[in-house]
Amino acid sequence: MPLFRFTRHGGTPRGPRAHSPLPWIALIAMILGIVALAFAWLAGWIGRDRPTAQQFTDTIEATGAAHPGFRRAHSKGVCVSGWFTGSPEGAALSKAEVFAQPRVPVLGRLSIGGGDPHGADAQARVRSIALQLISQNGQEWRMAMNSFPFFAVPTPEAFLEQTRAQLPDPATGKPDPAKMAAVLAKYPSARAFQQWAKTAPWSNSWANTTFNSVNSFWFIAADGTRQAVRWSWQPQAPVVELDEQARRTAGLDYLADEFQQRLAQGPVRWNLIVTLADAGDAVEDPSTPWPSERRQVQAGVLTLDHLQPQAGGACNDLNFDPLILPAGIEGSDDAILATRSAVYSHSFNRRERESARGQAGNDAGVPR
Ligand code: HEM
């Protein structure tokens, strides 16, 4: 339909039959408004109460001293490298090339929980591994996993609440215990996590620590079958306990030194154990463990044979975003997984910017 209707002879529109452009302008404005609202909703600016990556990063930063140039969490670690060999059982569950290729190069990082890049290795309750597997087709599987078997809280909102409870009280300079007590009272999983932290044995090395994906993912087989999974790296090295006395007297870089010495004797290996969810299992809630009788499959073996300091190391300027996945593996709808992806990117951008501007701590860019 034309915007203006003209007389048969051309020239001016007829008085009463002339069509005003106003309805069209209103229609276009309405369409633009709907597009803008949809964009704002998708971006999470309106209509959702989800915390932003900036809020998370600011809050995590405010729980401790500033360490420019370092990761805002799991700040202390070392770079490692080696390879992954998938098994036929893994290849049957996922069409990702990492399971079919005989040897996939791996770059990784072993770290301890917390935001202190100078913390004492042996006293860290949480230990971590982050890996990047790149298959021949150029696709990547990045992951960042922890030694705890489940997350303390079910949602990003609850995690922000928990992190805020750790902020120093301006009056005392220390976190207010009443705030953490309130979080524990509100979330049964936070109480279960506290119980795990108090009672789970401490092993004496990264090499004999089990690391867990905690969040759930989907494995997609070559025929399109979809299976919800969680995975763990289970050490081939026997577990040897690190008792409390040894933890107190160990050197600051105990885990890094121990791992280096171990590698001098030969490579260190973990089995990739994939746990398959049944219908009804909590796929979107990382604070709820699945029943222990769920089927498990050994999907491959990780071998690490080199260690490098993180300062100037190959893993330092890498973002181990757990949603960088190859075809054949997809993230679940767990909101914590999506939040992690956004927050890691934010943390990565901050630390890279600080390094580029020369603001990084004097050991963020030099060998340990
Ligand atoms: C909403 C929940 C979470 C938030 C906000 C969060 C936040 C962060 C941040 C800011 C970093 C630093 C990223 C960087 O600068 O590269 C980080 C690293 C890390 N996170 Fe999380 N995290 C969350 C949940 C988890 C969970 C569930 C796990 C594992 C089960 C995990 C494991 C790790 C590991 C292993 C690293 C170190 C990765 C590396 O070596 O680069 N995080 N996290």
Boltz pocket constraint, residues with backbone or C-beta under 6 A from the ligand:
constraints:
  - pocket:
      binder: B
      contacts: [[A, 56], [A, 57], [A, 60], [A, 70], [A, 71], [A, 72], [A, 73], [A, 74], [A, 77], [A, 109], [A, 110], [A, 111], [A, 128], [A, 129], [A, 130], [A, 144], [A, 145], [A, 146], [A, 148], [A, 151], [A, 155], [A, 156], [A, 159], [A, 212], [A, 213], [A, 214], [A, 215], [A, 286], [A, 315], [A, 318], [A, 319], [A, 320], [A, 336], [A, 339], [A, 340], [A, 343], [A, 344], [A, 347], [A, 348], [A, 351]]
      max_distance: 6.0
